[in-house]
Amino acid sequence: MELKQKALFAVEKLKAEYPGALCSLDYTDPFRLLVATRLSAQCTDARVNLVTPVLFGRYPTPEALAAADVEEVESIVHSCGFFRQKAKDIVASAGQIVAVYGGKVPDTIEALTALPGVGRKTANLIVGDIYGKPAVVADTHLIRISNRLGLVATKDPYKVEMELRGLLPPGESNDYCHRNVLHGRAVCDARKPRCEACVLRPVCDHAAQNDN
């Protein structure tokens, strides 16, 4: 089976398995998703969803957060881990968004990755979920599942993103990434994948290699 055929099979199977395909971070506007995604680095989405209501209750807008005391922000986001760098980044990003973009989160990968602490994973999430552009969010679940399927043979996030952009239908790529997160948590576990319960088993290299 060609890689594009395999990718399309995976898209359709995961769409049927996880029709919702929603981001697991809670947010009400682009800026809040940007901040939540920065806080989610090496932290669970569940923990971030507990912290962001407190943070945005105190600083509800980019303007408010841009003027915030970094130490106070640190105290609020402390439980998310790496709190000093995260607090510094989100206050600086808020300031840049206000100063350069008039308080509106930019809509391109290039502009987003110029913000402090914003990498391609976060930028893709914003342009995909908020602005409806084709996006590939190369998080740990997508990288792991793509390698197991045999769609890619690299763990480099940038290379995974670029290769999948060439394989996935542009209109499906963003939701497909969300579905990989759900599938990675439910079935394709990092340590012990449940291949016997996996809808992708017919096209999965890992399953074929480990089939008894």
C-alpha positions in Angstrom: 0.0 0.0 0.0 1.3 3.5 -0.9 1.9 5.9 1.9 -0.9 8.3 0.8 -3.3 5.4 0.7 -2.2 4.3 4.2 -2.6 7.9 5.4 -6.1 8.1 4.0 -7.1 4.8 5.5 -5.9 6.1 8.9 -7.8 9.4 8.4 -11.1 7.6 7.7 -10.7 5.0 10.4 -9.9 7.5 13.1 -12.7 9.8 11.9 -15.2 7.0 12.5 -13.6 6.1 15.8 -13.4 9.6 17.2 -15.9 11.8 15.4 -15.6 14.7 17.9 -11.9 15.5 17.3 -11.8 18.4 19.8 -8.8 20.0 21.4 -8.6 18.8 25.0 -7.6 22.3 26.2 -10.4 24.6 27.4 -10.4 28.0 25.8 -12.8 30.7 24.7 -10.6 32.8 22.3 -7.4 32.6 20.4 -5.2 34.2 23.0 -6.4 31.8 25.7 -5.6 28.8 23.5 -2.2 30.2 22.9 -1.5 30.6 26.6 -3.0 27.2 27.5 -0.9 25.5 24.9 2.3 27.1 26.2 1.4 26.0 29.7 0.7 22.4 28.5 4.4 21.8 27.6 5.4 18.8 29.8 2.2 19.1 31.7 -1.2 17.4 31.4 -4.1 19.2 29.7 -6.2 18.4 32.7 -3.9 20.3 35.0 -3.7 23.3 32.6 -7.5 23.4 32.5 -7.5 23.8 36.3 -5.0 26.6 36.1 -6.2 28.8 33.2 -9.5 29.8 34.8 -7.5 31.3 37.7 -5.0 32.9 35.4 -7.6 34.5 33.1 -9.8 35.4 36.0 -6.9 37.6 37.1 -5.7 38.7 33.7 -8.6 38.3 31.2 -7.1 40.0 28.1 -3.7 40.2 26.4 -3.4 43.8 27.6 -3.9 42.8 31.2 -1.4 39.9 31.0 1.1 42.1 29.2 1.1 44.4 32.2 1.2 41.6 34.7 3.8 41.1 37.4 5.8 38.0 36.2 6.2 36.7 39.8 2.5 36.8 40.3 1.9 34.9 37.1 4.6 32.4 38.3 2.6 31.8 41.5 -0.6 31.1 39.5 1.0 28.7 36.9 3.4 27.1 39.4 1.7 23.6 39.3 2.2 23.4 35.5 5.9 22.9 35.9 8.8 25.0 34.5 6.7 27.9 35.8 9.4 30.6 35.7 10.0 30.2 32.0 6.4 29.7 31.1 5.3 32.8 33.1 8.1 34.9 31.4 7.1 33.7 28.0 3.3 34.3 28.3 3.8 37.8 29.7 6.3 38.6 26.9 4.1 37.1 24.2 1.1 39.1 25.5 3.2 42.2 25.3 4.3 41.5 21.7 0.7 40.6 20.6 -0.5 44.0 22.0 2.4 46.0 20.6 2.7 44.5 17.2 -0.7 43.0 16.4 -3.1 45.3 18.4 -4.1 42.5 20.8 -5.0 40.0 18.0 -3.2 36.7 17.8 -1.5 36.4 14.4 -2.7 33.8 11.9 0.6 32.5 10.3 3.2 30.0 11.5 5.9 32.5 10.9 4.4 35.3 13.0 3.4 32.9 15.8 6.8 31.3 16.1 8.3 34.7 16.5 6.5 35.1 19.8 8.4 34.1 22.9 8.1 30.4 23.8 5.9 29.6 20.8 7.1 26.6 18.7 5.7 25.0 15.5 3.5 22.7 17.5 1.7 25.5 19.2 1.6 27.6 16.0 0.0 24.8 14.0 -2.6 24.3 16.7 -3.5 28.0 16.5 -3.7 28.3 12.7 -5.6 25.0 12.5 -8.1 25.3 15.3 -8.6 29.0 15.3 -8.0 30.1 11.7 -9.1 26.9 9.9 -5.9 26.5 7.9 -4.3 23.1 7.1 -2.1 22.3 10.1 -0.1 19.4 11.4 0.5 19.4 15.2 3.5 17.1 15.6 3.1 16.2 19.3 4.3 13.0 20.9 1.2 11.0 20.0 1.3 11.9 16.3 5.0 11.2 16.1 4.7 7.8 17.8 1.7 6.7 15.8 3.1 7.9 12.5 6.3 5.9 13.1 4.4 2.8 14.2 2.2 3.0 11.1 5.2 3.5 8.9 4.1 6.8 7.5 7.4 8.4 8.7 10.7 7.1 9.9 11.8 10.0 12.1 11.1 11.4 15.5 12.1 14.9 14.5 8.9 17.0 14.9 9.7 19.3 12.0 10.4 16.4 9.6 7.2 14.6 10.8 5.2 17.7 10.2 6.6 18.3 6.7 6.2 14.6 5.6 2.6 14.4 6.9 1.8 17.6 5.1 2.6 15.7 1.9 0.5 12.7 2.8 -2.6 14.0 4.6 -5.6 15.7 2.8 -5.2 19.4 3.8 -8.8 19.7 5.0 -8.4 16.7 7.3 -5.0 17.2 8.7 -5.8 19.3 11.8 -8.7 17.0 13.0 -6.5 14.0 12.2 -3.9 15.3 14.7 -6.5 15.7 17.4 -7.7 12.1 16.8 -4.2 10.8 17.1 -4.0 12.3 20.6 -7.3 10.5 21.5 -6.1 7.3 19.9 -2.7 7.5 21.5 -4.3 7.8 25.0 -7.0 5.2 24.5 -5.2 2.5 22.4 -1.7 3.2 21.0 0.0 3.7 24.3 3.7 4.6 24.4 4.7 1.6 26.5 2.1 -1.0 25.7 -0.1 -0.5 22.6 -3.3 -2.5 22.5 -2.8 -3.6 18.9 -5.6 -6.2 19.2 -8.1 -3.3 19.7 -6.7 -0.9 17.1 -8.7 0.1 14.0 -5.4 0.9 12.3 -4.0 -2.6 12.7 -4.5 -3.6 9.0 -2.1 -0.9 7.8 0.3 -0.7 10.8 3.9 -1.8 10.4 4.4 -2.1 14.2 1.4 -4.5 14.5 2.6 -6.6 11.6 6.1 -6.9 13.0 4.8 -7.9 16.4 1.9 -10.2 15.2 2.3 -13.7 16.6 
